[in-house]
Amino acid sequence: MNAQEQIILPLDVADEQAAIALIEQLESVTFFKVGLELFTSTGPKILEVLKSRQKRIFLDLKFHDIPNTVAGACRAAARYGVDLLTLHATCGKEALKAAAEAVQAGAADAGVKPPKLIAITLLTSLSSRQLAFELKIPLELPEYTLEMALMAQEMGLDGAVCSPVEVAQLRQSCGDDFLLVCPGVRPTWAQKGDQARSLTPAQALAAGANYLVIGRPITAAADPELAWKRICEELVAVT
Ligand SMILES: O=c1ccn([C@@H]2O[C@H](COP(=O)(O)O)[C@@H](O)[C@H]2O)c(=O)[nH]1
């Protein structure tokens, strides 16, 4: 896989028309993320749009509920034949285990390949300060994210979502077969926005990320195609 195929572009737009416009504008992007805004707006129709164009799909619905409900949602989502699916590690062990089993069952029902199920360790918009003072978590941030990733791995998940700042530590502790997907990635020339823990694309890949989720540095740029090409060129220069 070349570095360009390791970039996932989030379709954080309001409707199907806006999503199709982005997909067509960025024709060399192979992997797209459908998140809460677009899926709530279009439902599964957008997944068919992406499949008909042979795109890979990260369905980032970040489930967070009791074990029975999470398992039901994962079973249903796995039937869509997507490549990646998320839930929050903070659902707890029982829910993570039930979710891991449910994606296998859902995919088997539909005769599709099961998605890689990956757990959110700690949203990349949150800082150490917020972890301590708002969420009242009495662990240092690196230790907390590692605990979340190890719990997900123990419960049979395929990987975790983490910020690029923690990815080297997670890679070292979770091994090479555990998928690490990093949002919060920012080229030096892009605004951080609401991302609290970020590194550049080259730094994130060098630290051990399998995939980078890069949205607004591309989609909010004056020329999204140029921003995409610039990121790809920066990665080629260091890989
Ligand atoms: O911890 C997380 C989990 C998911 N995301 C999602 O990634 C993209 C990032 O978009 P940018 O525009 O590059 O900030 C977005 O869809 C988030 O929902 C995340 O940022 N952090």
The ligand as a MOL file (V3000), in Angstrom:
LIG
                    3D

  0  0  0     0  0            999 V3000
M  V30 BEGIN CTAB
M  V30 COUNTS 21 22 0 0 0
M  V30 BEGIN ATOM
M  V30 1 O -10.8870 10.8620 18.0790 0
M  V30 2 C -11.3970 11.1430 16.9730 0
M  V30 3 C -12.2320 10.2900 16.3020 0
M  V30 4 C -12.7480 10.6530 15.0820 0
M  V30 5 N -12.4470 11.8370 14.5280 0
M  V30 6 C -13.0160 12.1520 13.2120 0
M  V30 7 O -11.9640 12.3510 12.2620 0
M  V30 8 C -12.2660 13.4340 11.4060 0
M  V30 9 C -11.1980 14.4950 11.5350 0
M  V30 10 O -11.4870 15.5470 10.6760 0
M  V30 11 P -10.5480 16.8510 10.5800 0
M  V30 12 O -11.3420 17.7720 9.7160 0
M  V30 13 O -9.2670 16.4020 9.9410 0
M  V30 14 O -10.3370 17.3700 11.9560 0
M  V30 15 C -13.6710 13.9210 11.7640 0
M  V30 16 O -14.5740 13.3000 10.8840 0
M  V30 17 C -13.8880 13.3930 13.1760 0
M  V30 18 O -15.2390 13.0490 13.4040 0
M  V30 19 C -11.6280 12.6930 15.1860 0
M  V30 20 O -11.3280 13.8130 14.7080 0
M  V30 21 N -11.1050 12.3160 16.3870 0
M  V30 END ATOM
M  V30 BEGIN BOND
M  V30 1 2 1 2
M  V30 2 1 2 3
M  V30 3 1 2 21
M  V30 4 2 3 4
M  V30 5 1 4 5
M  V30 6 1 5 6
M  V30 7 1 5 19
M  V30 8 1 6 7
M  V30 9 1 6 17
M  V30 10 1 7 8
M  V30 11 1 8 9
M  V30 12 1 8 15
M  V30 13 1 9 10
M  V30 14 1 10 11
M  V30 15 2 11 12
M  V30 16 1 11 13
M  V30 17 1 11 14
M  V30 18 1 15 16
M  V30 19 1 15 17
M  V30 20 1 17 18
M  V30 21 2 19 20
M  V30 22 1 19 21
M  V30 END BOND
M  V30 END CTAB
M  END
